[in-house]
Amino acid sequence: MLDHDMADTERFEEVIQRSVRQILLAPDPDSFLDWARAHLPEMLGLSGAQFDEVERRRLANLLGTAIWNATPQPSCAFQTRLMTPHPPEEPCSCGSGSRYGDCCGAFEDLPELSSDLVWEILLDELPEHGLRDALALHAVPEPLLARIADRWLSQDRPKRAAALLEPLFAGSLEELDGEFEPSIDILCDAYDRLDHRRKKEAFLDRICNEGSRPLRAAAWQRRCTMAIDEGDFPAAAAAFTAALRSDPDNPGTAILEITLLAAQHKDWIARERARFWLFRFRQVGFAHPGVLEFLTHAVEDPQEALVDSHSDALDPVLLDLHDWITLIQSRPLPVYRVEPSSAHAPGWLPGQLALFDDLDAPLPDGAAENAILGQSQDASGPAQLRAPAAVRQLEAGWKAVFPAAKPDSTQLVPKEEVDLWSTPDWLDHLLANPALADSLDVLDDLATALYLHPESTLPWISHLLLRPLLERARAILDRTLPEDAPHHIPWSAPPNRPALRLLFRQYLCQIDEDEPHGAARTLERLLRLNPRDNHGVRAELMNHYLRDGQDELALALARRFPNDGLADLAYGEVLALYRLGRQDRARLVLTTAVHRLPRIPHYLTRKRIKRPRLAPAGTLPGVDDQAWMYREAMRDVWEAEPGILAWLRRLTA
């Protein structure tokens, strides 16, 4: 039913659009009615089975008259020209052969159209000089000035757009109703293009304080969207609440709530709220097909609903990539070979222990250089991944069209600036070759490309584009190297780097989507495959274990990296031992930790402390930068353990 209603609406809009074009081309009423009787029946889909010829011509005549009467005429200073009443005794102009008074003139309730509706279409059809004439005559209805401003924005003329809309809000705001909501958004867009941040903030402040209820809702909606884009979800939630309070039944607020929830990946709540809004709007008789379609889609998949609703504003290249990702999800997984690596990189660091070995084995005093618990070191030797021959052949063709180099070291994007999206010939090659999805190297390149596209930072875009690529890479890796495989794939072997980088990207994606347990499992997998931990993920894994109360796992992880220079490992071991009741051992480990990283206790034990000036080059072990960052990450966990901060203060005084 919804699709049928939307189709009828689109068909009617097309009828008006083509009629307006015809009137502008030949502004003569008789000529226009001749055209209407010849073309409107077919455009409206009036079949012969439903209507005979006379009825079709009569309906076209009546509708054509209504459109003519509602169309502002450029030749009449953009005023409407009503058709001259037809004499009742003369033959009807519809061609029925009957007198006009007995035919079309007998209809008492003739169809009427709003001139504002026709104006919306007319503004899209007028050339630039026609727009200037209409504006000079102040003929354009004020709520529709936003359409002209939007047109100028698309032509990169933000100054003209702002100058057009600012006078609308110069006087009292209470008289402006919900028809002026689009003007708020477009004026804010113009300020963004002009980098007038303060002006935009002052404008939104005034609307929020002085505007009518619909305008206040629109301003708060804008503020909510700004906060979502900045990742400030508490501010976004406060702005959403204010928007909802200003106008509880505003459809924009309903869409905004789904957007806010989906941005935080609270999809199950978003689905329930979409159901609530659908029920509420149907109760009050709200019948906006676009909003109802969005909410219906959001009940099934909020992320997809948001992409579809923003498709007109999104880079079409991203939509093409989304289609490709949808296509390749059904492809079977390739099987990579695992070959001995010639890279000179032992699996374990000196003194490093296997993860999840015997947790009850005593840890000797000092460094545990020779202790190996439960399994032998490096049983299978380092290995490297090798793609199937068909995949390697596809990769050669890919490298010829994809312009970006691999990121340096463990970085996620290349150091030099690369323009991948203005002329993406590589995407045409990708669309023509779905089998490229079998290449970890190509999946790594696509993830890099998405990192370089500004729109991919939007949560729902990342969810629908980046995440499927990472999940496919993880599936290929898990099939090639199951959890119980004895091999490890060191970062020092270049063929392994795309897989390890993709796995690290998956961890970041899981953190962004608030999946801490899934992220921890990914970190464990990354450490098993690359025991030297080039990405430094052991710090995040240690902090996860401690936050989750998994002290034995935290202690096992610390044993893998004795004498570690990361505060998270050195002091995480102290916290784990203390919570396990092994305070004598905790005291010994603390002595070693303080010797290596003496500034940490100073920053942990103080309730308030000034932030140091952070070095631009990065954090070095033992300096105030590192101590401050560890405090920011973990002080709340230390503070939650009764007595430990007093114990730490006493032992390090």
Order of alpha helices (4+ residues) and beta strands (2+ residues): alpha-alpha-alpha-beta-beta-alpha-alpha-alpha-alpha-alpha-alpha-alpha-alpha-alpha-alpha-alpha-alpha-alpha-beta-beta-alpha-alpha-alpha-alpha-alpha-alpha-alpha-alpha-alpha-alpha-alpha-alpha-alpha
